[in-house]
Amino acid sequence: MTFLEEIKRRRTFGIVSHPDAGKTTLTEKLLLFGGAIRVAGAVKNNKIKKAATSDFMEIERQRGISVATSVMGFEYNGYKVNILDTPGHQDFQEDTFRTLTAVDSVIIVIDAAKGVEPQTEKLMNVCRMRKTPVIVFVNKMDRPAQDPFSLMDEVENQLKIKVRPLSWPINNGPDFKGVYNIFNRSLKLFNPDIQEIQERIKFEDVSDPQLEDYIGDDAGVLREELELVEGIYPEFQQQEYLAGDLAPVFFGSALYNFGVQELLDSFLQIAPVPQPSTTEERVIDPKEEAFTGFVFKIHANIDPNHRSRIAFVKICSGRFERNKIYKNVRLGKTFRISSPTAFMASQKETIDEAFPGDIIGVPDTGNLIIGDTLTEGEEIHFKGLPSFSPELFRYVENADPMKSKQLGKGVDQLMDEGVAQLFTSTFNGRKIIGTVGQLQFEVIQYRLEHEYNAKCRFEPLQMYKACWIQSDDPKVLTEFKKRKYQKMAKDKLGRDVFMADSSFILQMAQDEFKNIRFHFTSEF
């Protein structure tokens, strides 16, 4: 297969949702259809739940939520599909934002009863800014749900995007009978037996009287609703979808494998091939022969038994080859990648080559950080992977003096992952951890104890905002740092950070020092 053919068959997408929408279940079923994994299924009384393959960390299995992005790839119907399963919990939205920089399209999972959640709106804002194509999957149709037309209105109004249903449900909850696939004109009947994947029934024309044989009196209702769909919503145009202006909508129940195969089959036909990437210097075309890529995530202890640290690299152009020498632009150093890996969550396999759109794992000893650019020698810098100003702050203290070395190593590695941000006070030298949500502190504490055998305690710190400061006048900057000495800190890269107690204190500082620029993300 030629280089261009390899690019054309790549599909890289992220799955995002709020925690209750069943995101990990959907991921599981997509993998099932990819032939990469077989799922035994759920026990009918629901007392035993199988953790999603994508949730490979112990704390994820215990809590039943995703707290870290995981990467999975598989072959399906001649396509190479790369899934990035992102955290659904709002406390980990920063990890999700960074992950969205590495995908070419997104599947947003919405709960059929709860509709659009605030977290989903925030993620859609990121997709809108980046013009990322979006598909909506309305999940849990086997449970009592909102009226599908009301759901469509809610998606349009709250996500601020035009929608076009490409499948349509027949009832919901206990009366759920299935979906009619508008995209390929077929009927799929719902069977709660998740072990069985039923064949589609071809129905080119829903006016066919045989439709009553399958869904009874609901046939008339379905015909009326499909007529409304055709009259209300614009005809599906692939270019509108690829431009990020139109979201195709599918209905189903991921838990029961229902509607997922239709979603995947349609997705492969309409989703974009690897797209150009923007750097500070120029736009990178995936068809270029020279290799380029960037690190969008780092994960320590993906295998706790080996204390492994893996950098996730999105390939943007060229053919990646094992044992070839590449350059880390930030460090200005070259290195050889001898054991690149492909992922199935925590399972890895060594690969010899990869192509634009693929996600590879690079074993790392601490030389790589999020945002690093890898090339064959060209000096370029990818943007769009910032850290955001945290909302919660705690002093971190060692709870076991005998394990100070383990604690220091653990904190450093977890901060490299982007789990949270570490600041060091210039006033008293104490370490401060900043996060977006409370759950992140619990995850840090748990992982330090179970992965690094180190215990910590957090002490409250009343802080409003951490902002990076910058000025073209060194004297002004020195004066500011002198005046605000007790509130100054350094981030992990040694940059100056002002720790404001309140919005009033921050505003006062901004008014007093007009020549100081206050930044609320790390990219400036």
N, C-alpha and C positions, 0 to 999 in steps of 0.2 A: 504494500500500500504506500502511495506517495505521501510526501510531507503535507501537501494541501488536502489530500483525502483524509488524513489523520485529523487535521484541524476541523474539517467540516463535520466529522462524526462526534465531536466533543459537545457535551451539554453539561454546564456547571451551574448549579443553582443552590440557593439557600432556602431552608424551611424555617419560617418564623411564625410565632403566635404568642398568645398569653398562655399561662400554665395549664388552664383547664380545657384548652381547645383540642387536646389529643394529638399534639405535634409528633411526639415520639412514636406513638402508635402508627401514624401515617408513614413516618420514616421506615419503621419496621416492615410495613406492608410493601412499600416501594422496593425495599431490598429483597423482599420475598419474590416479587415479580422479576427482579433482576437476576434471580437465580444465584445470588451471592450468599443467601442464608435461608434456612428453612425454620419456620416458627411453628412450634407444636400447637400453639393456640392457648386460649384462656379457659380456665375451669368455669363451668356454667354458673356455679353459685357465686363466682367472682370473689371468693375468699382468698384465692391465690392469684397473684398477678406476676406475670413475667416482666422483668425489667427490660426496657428497650435496649437493643444492641448498642445504640448510640450512647446510652448512659453507662459508661464503663467504669466510672469512679464509684467507690463504695458509698460515699455520702449521697450520690445520685440515686442509687438503688434503695437506700434506706428512706429517703425523703420522697422518692417518686417524682423528682423534678430534674431538669437538666440545668447544671450550673457551669458547664463549660462547653464550648463549641467542639464538636467531633466531626471527623471527615471520613466519608465512606465512598468508595468507587466500585462500579461493577459494569459488566458488559451486558447489554440488552438489545436484542433485535438489530445488531450491527452498530449500535451506538456505544460510546464510552460515557457513562453517566457518573458525574461527581456530585455527591450530596454533602452540603455543609449543614449539619443539624445544630441550630443555635439555641442558646438558653432562652426559655420563654419568660422566666421571672424578671420583673422590671429591675431588680437589684443588679442584674448582670447585663443591662442594656449596652454598656460600653463595649463588652466583648462582641455583642451582636452587631453593633455599628461597624466595628473593625472588620468583622467577617463579611459584611455586605460589600466591602470594597473588593473582595476576592471572587464575587459571583457575577455571572452574566445575566441571571434572571432570578426571580424569587417566587416561591409559593407561600401565600399567606393563608394560614389555617384559622377559620372562624367557627366558634361554637354556634350551632344552629339555634340554640335557645337564648344564649347570652348576647349574641351579635358582636359588634365591634367593641373591643375593650380599649381603654386609654393607651396601653402599651402598644397595641397594634397600630394606633394612630401615629405614635412617635416613630415607629419603624417605617411606616408608610411615608412619613416626611423625608426620611433618609433616602428611600427609593425614588421619591419624586425629585429630590435635589440631584441625584445621580442619573435620572432618566432610566432607571432599571425597570425592565418589563416585569409585570406582576400578574400572576394567576391566583385566583381566590378559590380555596376549597372549603365549602361549607360542610363541616363534619357533624357527626352524631344525629343524623336524620332519623335514626331508629328510636330516638327519644322525642318526647314532646318538644316541638320547635315553633319558632315564629313563622308567620305566613311568609312564603318565599318572596313575594313582591315587596313586603315590608322590609325584609332583609336586604333586598337589592337597593331599596331607597336608602337604607341606613349605610350600606357600603359606599354608595355614591356620595352621600352628604358628608359622612365622617372621614372617609379616606380621600375625598375630593378627586375622584377619578370616574370616568364613564365605565359602565359595566356592560357585559354581553353574556348572558347565560349560554353555555354550550352543552349543558345537560339540565334536565328539569325533574324535580321529585314528584312522585305520586303519593300524596299524603305524607304523614310523619308519625313518629311515636309508634304505638302498638298497631296502627293502621298502615304503616309504611309498606308499600308494595314494590317500590323500586324506582328507577329513574329512566327517562327517555333521553338518549344521547342525541342532541340536536346536531352535533358536529359530524357524526358518522351515521346518523339516522338509524338507530337501533334501540331496542328495548332490553333492559336488564332487570330481571325480577329479583327481589330481595329474598334471601334465605338466611335466617340467623345462624345456620350451621357454618361456622367459620372455616371448617375443614374443606368445604366444597366451593370451588370457583365455577360458577355457571357460565355457560356460553351465552353470547349475545343473540337476541332474536332480531333479525333484520326487518325493519319496517320503514321502507322508503316513503310511504304515505300513511300518516296516522288516521286518515279517513277510511282505511281498510277495515271492513266490519270484523275481521278476525281479531282486531285489538280487544274486543269485548271478551273473547275466549280466554284472554290472559288476565285482564284486570277488571272485568265485569263492568259495573255501572260507572266506575272511575274513568272509563274510556272517554265519555262525553266531557267530563270535567277537564281531563288532560288536553283534549282537542281545543277547548275554549281557552285554556291557559296558554297553550302554545301559540294560538292565534294572537293573544294579547302580547306575548313575548315578541313575536315578529313585528307587531305594530308599534310597540313602545320602544324597544331597544334597537340601536343601530345594527346594521348587518356587520358581522365580524370581518374586520380588515386586519390582516396580519401586520401590515406596516404600522397601523395605529397601535397595536399591541407592542411591537418592537420599539416604538418611540416612547413607550411608557404612558400613552394617553388613554388606553383602553385595557380593562382587566377582564379576561374570560373567567367565567364562574362555573364551577362544577359542584355537584352535590353527592354526598355519600356517607358511609360509615366506615372509617378506617379500622375500627376494632373488628368488624366483620368482613374485612377485605372487600367491602362493597363500594364500587365507584372509583377505586384506586387505580385499577388497571386502565380504565378509560382515561383517567387523568394523566397517567404516565404515557400512554400511547399517543394521546392528543398533544401532550407537552413536547414529545420528541419531534413531532411534525412541525410545530409552530415556534418553538423556543429558539433563541438566537445561538449562532455559533460563537466561539470566542471573539470578544469585542476588543477594539483598540483601547489602550491604557494611556492615561495622561501622566506625564512627568513634569518636573519644573522646566526641563529643557525643551521637550518636544513630545509629540504623540507617538506611541509605540504601536505599530501594526503587527498583529499576531503572525502575519505571513512572512515577516522579516526572518532572514536566515540566522542572524546572531541571537544567541540566547539572552533573555532578560527575565527577571522575576523579582518578587519582593516577599519579605517575611511579614505575614499578617497575624501570626499567632505563635506563641511558644508554650509548650506544655512540659512541665517537669514531672518525673515519676509516672509517665504513661504506663510503664511497667515497674511497679514498686519494688519488685525483686531485684531489679538491676539498676535502680537509681538513674534511669535514663532521662535525658532531656532532649526533646525533639522540637525543631523549628519547622513550622508549616510554611511552605513556599508555594505561592501561586505563580505558575509559569505564564508569562505574558507574550513571549515571542520565541521563535527558534526551537531547535530540538535539544532537549537536555540529555546529556550522555554521562553515564557513570564513569568515574575515575578521570574525568576531564577537569582541567584547572579553571576555576572561576574566580572572579574578583568581588570582594566585599567593598563597595564604594565608600562606605562610611569610614572604614579602617584603612583603606588604601592597600589592603593586603590580598594576596591570592591564596587559594586553598583548594585541595582536592576532595571531592565528595565521593568516598569509596563505598558507602552503604546507604544510598538513597532508598526510601521505602514508599510503598503505596499503602493505604489504610483501609481497614474495615473496623472502625472504632479503635479498640485497643490492640487489635490484631494487625500485624505488619508483615509485609513481604518485600524482599529486596527486588528492585527493578533495575534494568539496564538503560532504559530510555523513557522519556516522557515528552509530551507535546503541549502547545498552548491550550490553556483551559484546565490542565491537570493540576492537582495538588500533590506535592511530594513532601516527604518528611526528611529533614536533614539532621543527623545526629550532631549535637552541639555540646561543647564543654563550657559555654559561657561567652563565646565570642560574638554571637548573634543577638540582636535585640529586635523588637517589633518595629517595622518600618525600614529595616535594612534592605538595600538594593543589591542584587547579585547580577553580574554581567560577564561578558567575555573580555571586558577591558574598558568599555565605554563609561564615561563619567555622567551618569544620569541619576536622578533622585525622584522616586515615586512619592506622591503626596496623598493625603486623605486618610491617614491612620493616626489621628491625634489622641491624646489623653485629655479627658474633660476635667474641669474643676470638680473635686469631690463635694459631697453634700454632708457627710458625717465624718467626724474625726475622733481618733482615740490615741492616747499614748500607749505604746506596746512595751510591756515589761516582762522580764524573764521570771517565770514561776519556778524554775529549777536551776539554781546556780551551777549545778554540775553539768548542765546541758547548754551552756551559753554558745558554744561553737555550733551545735546543731541548730539552735534557734536562729543565729545569725545567717547561716547558710540557707535555712528554710525560708526565712523572710525575704532574703535577696532573690531566691529563685521564684518564689510566688509573685513577687513584685515584677520580675522580668516577664512573667506570663501576662501581666496586665490585669491580674485579679483585683488589685487595688494599687494605690500609689503611696510611696514612702517619702517622707520629708524628714529632714534633720534640723532641729531648731538651732539657729546660730547663737541663741541666748543661753541655753542650758545643755545643748548637745543631745537632748532626748529625741528618741525616734517617734515619729507620728505617722499613723496609717490613716489614709483618707479613702473613703468608699462612697458608692452611690446609694447603698442601702444596708440595713442592719444585717441581713442574711449573709452578706459578704464577710463580716467579722466572724460569724459562726463557722463559715466554711474555712476561713483562714485558721482559726483555732483548731478545728477538727483535723485539717490536713497537716498542720505542724505536728500535732500529737501522733497521728497514725502513719504519716509518711516520713517524718524526720525525727520521731521520738523526742520531741521538744514540747514543753508546755509554756504557754504564755498567758498573761492576763492583760485585759484592757482597762485603762483608766479614762474616765470621761474627760472630754476637752470641749468646752463651749467655743465653737468657731463657726463663722458664717460662710466664709469663702476663702479658698486658696487661689491666688492669681499670679501668673508669671509676669514679671516686670521687665521693662526694656526702655532705654533712652539713648538718643544720639549724643547726649551731652554727658560724658563720664562724671563731671563734677556734680551735676544734678543727681545722678544715680547714687554717687557716694554719699551725698547729703541726705537723700531719702533713706538709704540703708542705715545711716548713722542715727537719724531721727526716729526711725521705726525699728531699732535694733532688737527690741524684745519680741517683735512680731515677724521677724525675718527668718526664713528657713532656706535650705537647699533641697532640690529634688534629687532623684537618683543619678541624674546626669550632671549635677553640680550647678544647675541654673538657679537664679535668684527667684524666690517665691515670697510674696507678701501674704501673711495669714491675718485676714481681717476678722475682728470679733463680731461685727454686725454690719448690716447694709449701710447704717449711718456712718460708721467709721470708714468704710470703703469709699463712700461718697465724699466724705471730708478729705480723704487722701487724694482722690481724683481732682477735687476742686483746688486743693492747695498746690499740687504738683502737676501743672498742666503739661510739662515736658516729659512726663513719665507715661508710657503706654502700659495699660493693664490688660493682660490677655487671660481669657478663661478656657482656652484649650492650649495644648502644648505645641501646636503648630503655628508659628508666627514668623 
